[in-house]
Amino acid sequence: MPPAKKSGKSGKLSRKQLQQLKEYGELDPLNSINDDRDLDDLVSKALGRSGYGSFTGKLRAGKNSRDTGKGHTRSSLAKPQRNSRPDAYSRLLKSLETTTSSTPVSRKSVVSDEDENMEENDDEATLDSASGDSENDDMQSASDVDEKEYGVDEVDEDELESEVEEPIPEDLDATSDVKEVFEAYDYMEGHYADVDSEQMHKKLSAVTNKEYEQTVVEDAALGSMVVCNVAGEGAKPANPRPLKQKLVKPFHKLNKTGDFTDFQRGLFGWFDQYRDVVYAGRSLANEDEITTAYALHAMNHVMKAKDHEHKNNSKLAKAHASGSDAGELRDRGFTRPRVLIVVPFRNCAYRLIEKLLKLVSAEQEMNSTRFAKEYGPDEEEERKHNANKRKPEDFQRTFAGNIDDSFRIGVQLHYKSVKLYVDFYRADIIIASPIGLRMTTGAESGDRKDFDFLSSVEMVIVDQCDVLLMQNWDHVSHLFNHMNLTPKKDHGCDFSRVRSWFLDGMAQYRRQTILISEHMTPEVQAMFNNNCRSIEGKVRIKPTYTGAVDNVVTQVSQIFKRVSVRRLASANDDRFSNFVEQTLPDLEKSMMNNKHTVIFASSYFDFVRIRNHCKDKGYIFAAISEYSTKSEAMRARMKFFDGELQFILYSERAHFYHRYPIKGIHHLVFYSLPDHPHYYSEMVNLMLTSNDTVSADQLSCTVFYSKFDQLKLERIVGSRLVAQLLSGERSQFTFA
């Protein structure tokens, strides 16, 4: 096209020149082909302004084309709009053919057969790169297939876009080299690989027979760890780039410190190896770091898995178009949900989902208004929170906001949007409470049982196990007993895409289980031993305790008495017999002169047993449990302070849910040690705050324990002294 000339003496532009400026932004869009500007950028700009979308075709590497290191540039032609101009479009395509000497350009594609093969190889190489965080370029074309199979709400194709893949390093330009590095560091790919190797059989046999190689590791950030390796596999190197690139910036923005803290790096390193992890050191100081770490791990897992599926969808589509066989592509389970996160209250779910939404950084968040209304705090909850300002900080944090313990919500991820409140069979992540899931799965004897949505869970995270123990741990056990079972219905499953270890009933050995708690308990330890069966091994992280006795400020003699028990099965009976035959008669004598006694029972079953026995014996007492109303508890505390009661029987759950400040305590008896170590110091310190006129020699504290109370006792007296109290020659120890 010759250079445009101005018409008229006045220098005004002609109508044709004005049309060129309107369409192309310049008088002659093809006049600058021989300049420094790239030809493909110029044509894309021209086509975009003429109503034909952007040019994304492939141009052969030449004098004026961009040198990408691969000899080609990815591209395609968008569908023309109604107001297009065929004459200008034809001229541009004709000039393009003349300039590049390429094959004729069609409306659907400008990719040659040779370049298409190069593109497919490059896609496979980039997906298998060491970073493990490249996006799938074919996600847009495969989205309809994925949504149809899973029953996802329809999403407009125009809303889907693909990220730019990261370039392959120069020293890893070969596909085989990239794949080797990728498999060496991306533990997700190796853990969920659908392969049948000798090493896999060794690991499976070791986990089944519980043949672990245990190693004690001391870490400055995490504390003392017991690492259980399988099949001779020792320590693994950390993944240098564990996150998808899409998650890096949102994570740095979400995390208060930007990058990983030392604590988060150590914890996430174990998560990323797909080991089963039990962390028993959760506290107010690190709870935000822990929640961010496992939320990031869960989102990273789901995004990588979805990208892998989209890649296989693209391969199937290309194979179908060319009439070839794509081979066996297995990348999913029976149902869609991959991640299950169990938390005790709605306020915990609210904070967690807020973090997940920030990590996704989606352009559209569906049902977010409803979520904020049903899970976020309201005015009444804020008023209750303000009324609890005088109570301990951990109580305020636990019971701030919505504390409903019956809920369940499904989260579905699209490429540019997130949808909440989806059906479980259409969700990628399920967040629920144990009782909420129990209401869905049904009772053992009920007709309505549905736990097929748990059949393909690849990662389960149970946060705040210590709080769940105060609710009902049986619901958590019921959940694990019905996880990764073969579903009763197909639910529209494409069995040709189901991984073989799902079909073989071995999903529990590929599932990663993460348990987070403030402290280790026998229930959590039992679940770690019996339900954590990942073939990658497991790790138990437990801090070293200084002891809750250090936090006691009351000048009172604390007597620890070891109860002799025959075996674990009869431990409760032996403890009760000792209390009834020896302790209670002594208390009855002392209560003749001093009635201000509190008996603390950590187990509700022990609480009921003692209450029934005291009722039969005719004692004048009050029992305060979590089921007692506020008025009942207030009347009991007033009578106790006035000396009208012989004693108060107090349960740990009542202290957990209410933190009643019982005044007038002269004698404190721990029938059993509390699970929460700070409850011990809180109860003993109540004797100081409510006895201004009583001398220290009139106060006493007696604690009963057995050799099976090691975990509780360690948190009370400290890791240094626990062995002496459990196995010492004496059965009575005094702390002052």
Secondary structure, DSSP 8 states (H G I E B T S, - for coil): -------STT----HHHHHHHHHHSSS-TTTTTTSSS-HHHHHHHHHHHTTS--B-------SSS---SSS-----B----TT--HHHHHHHHHHHHHHH--S---SS----HHHHHHHHHHHHHHHTSTT-----TTHHHHHHHHHHHHT-----GGG----------GGG-SHHHHHHHHHHH-HHHHHS-----HHHHHHHHHHHTT--EEEEEEETTTEEEEEEE-TT-------SS-S-HHHHHHHHHHSTTSS--HHHHHHHHHHHTT-EEEE----TTTHHHHHHHHHHHHHHHHHHHHHHHHHHHHHHHHHHHHT--------B-SSS--EEEE-SSHHHHHHHHHHHHHHHT-SEEETHHHHHHHHS--HHHHHHHHHTTTS-HHHHHHTSS------EEEEEE-SSEEEES--GGG-SEEEE-HHHHHHHH--TT-S----GGGTT--EEEE--HHHHHHH-HHHHHHHHHTSS---SS-TT--GGGB-HHHHTT-GGGT-EEEEE-SS--HHHHHHHHHT---TT-EEEEE-----GGGG--S--EEEEEE---S-GGGHHHHHHHHIIIIIHHHHHHHTTT---EEEEESSHHHHHHHHHHHHHHT--EEEE-TTS-HHHHHHHHHHHHTT-SSEEEEEHHHHHHH-------SEEEESS--SSHHHHHHHHHHHHHT-TTS-GGG-EEEEEE-TT-HHHHHHHH-TTTHHHHHH-S-SEEEE-
